[in-house]
Amino acid sequence: MQDIRFISNTGTLLMAVLEEANNPNTHISLIYGEGSSVVLWYRHHNISHGKLPAFRQGTNDITIMHIDMNGKNIVESGLQKALREDEKYKMIPMIVEVRAPISVVVGKFKLREFVVYVNCSLTLDSLSPNKKPEILSNTYSVLATL
């Protein structure tokens, strides 16, 4: 995760995430298809969601993706108290789940599409809209299916 910004303090999480996609291959390009999803979880509650842009990433390319995430009202869901408590100790556990349909292109030949699943567990220090959160720890797993 390149950058994450929370842009609302109304009790509804709105945020912008910048994610880097690195393709170091000289003969392979990637097509990120429609139908992706990005979901942010806090304590087993889906609190925000968005999607990756659909685009073709060329060879030897680093692309920064801007992902707008729309949130759910955490005040109404009762999560705000737990979130404030975690923020007080600068230990906010989050899980980011990504589902992305991707096609591999070798030269001019588009190969079969597969779906990549990424599960990333993070610990953030803050969700304040006035401060860029620091990622204190993270682990992730990746799975691809046809």
Summary of the structure (lengths in Angstrom):
residues: 146
radius of gyration: 16.8
end to end distance: 25.1
largest distance: 53.6
contacts: 414
relative contact order: 0.23
helix: 7%
strand: 62%
